[in-house]
């Protein structure tokens, strides 16, 4: 999952620091081994058995109004979460279109061969 944007920032400004929802997210993130700013480390990677962490991250994204990309297999499926209460699901891209779009957004890069 890749955080792209939130109208309320990334939870680190003075105003957001006192927001209970952002405080819960920062505490949860630190408890999972990452205390960096969301802007500095926007990616969340999950192993197949991490359904609880994945579900909780999606819940935070929806609660905090993130724009985010969720990709199960880069190049095949994509879920776009929008801060304006919109979800878009894409599946089965041909010709590497998803890869090119993610690269343009800065959210993904091709592995060097």
N, C-alpha and C positions, 0 to 999 in steps of 0.2 A: 504494500500500500504506500502510495506517495502523496504526502500532503502538498497541495499547491498554493492554497490561499484560504484565508478566513477574514471576514469583515472585521472581526475583533482582534486580528493580529495572531500572534503565536503564544499568547499566554504569559509574556514576560514584561509587558509594559507596566507602569505603575498602576494604572486602572485595572488591568487584567490580573495583576498579582493579588488583588483583593477579591477577585471573582471566585466564588466557591467552586464553580464548575471547572475552571482552569486549574485551580489548586488541586482538585481531585485528580485531574489528568496528570499534572506534573508529579504528584506523589506516586501515582500508579506507574508512570513512565520510569521514575527513579527506582522504584521497587523492582522493575524489570531490567535494571542495569544500565539505564540511559538517563543521565541528568543534564544533557545538553539541550540547548534551545531547539525548538521545532524547526525554525528557519535554518539552523545550522545542520541539523540531521533530520531531514523530512521523511526519510524512508522507514518503513516498518516491514520487516521480513519475518515470515512465519514458516515454520516447518509443518509438515502434514499433520502432526499430532497436536498442534497448538490452537485448536478450535476456540478454546476459552479466551485466549489472548487476542485472537483474530476478532472474535465477536465483540469483545470489550473495546477494541480499537475502532471498529465500525460504529459502535454505540457512542463513543466519544466524538467521532467525526460528525455524526448526525446532531448530537447535542450541542456541539460547539460551532456548528455551521461551517464546516470545512468544504472546500473544493478539493477533491482527492481522486486519484486513480487507483483502482484495485485490479491487479492483473494476476490471474491464476497461472497462466503459462504465457509469458511474453510472446506476442505475435499471434495468439489464438483467441483469448477472451479478455474482455476489459469491462469493468464497471466504473462509471464516472459518477461521483457524488458531487452534488452542487449545493452551495450555500443557499440557493433560492428554492430549496425543497424539490429538486429534480434529480432523478436517477436515470442514467442511460446505460443500457447493457448492449455490448457489442460482442459478436461471436463469429469465428470462422473467416478471418480476414485473408484475402488472397494477395499474393504479390508483395508481401511485406509492408502493406499500408500502415498497419498498427505500429510496426517498428519505426517507420519513418516519422509518424505523427508524434510518438513518444520522444524520439530523438529531437525533433523540433522544439518540443516543450521543455526539453532539458531533463526529463524524468527517466530517461533510460539511455543506454548506449550499447552499441554492438560490442560483443566480445571480440578481441583481436584473435585472429586465427594464425 
